[in-house]
Amino acid sequence: KAFYDGITKGRGSLGSIFVWASGNGGRDADNCNCDGYTNSIYTLSISSATENGNIPWYSEACSSTLAT
């Protein structure tokens, strides 16, 4: 309900955009598909890259990640 209220009523009813990090548990083989926030239809999940464009050691595998 909090996400829905945010996207419909946030910023004076203009809606809010939720951007969520896709996770930092890669070292422990964590998977952010199991995280409720990144898996929400109201959330944009964003990952990162190293300075060489590689996947960082802490990055989690995640199908909900939309951008890097």
Stockholm file with secondary structure:
# STOCKHOLM 1.0

chainA/1-68         KAFYDGITKGRGSLGSIFVWASGNGGRDADNCNCDGYTNSIYTLSISSATENGNIPWYSEACSSTLAT
#=GR chainA/1-68 SS CHHHHHHHHHHHHTCCCEEEECCSCGGGTCBGGGCTTTTSTTEEEECCCCTTSCCCTTCCBCTTEEEC
#=GC SS_cons        CHHHHHHHHHHHHTCCCEEEECCSCGGGTCBGGGCTTTTSTTEEEECCCCTTSCCCTTCCBCTTEEEC
//
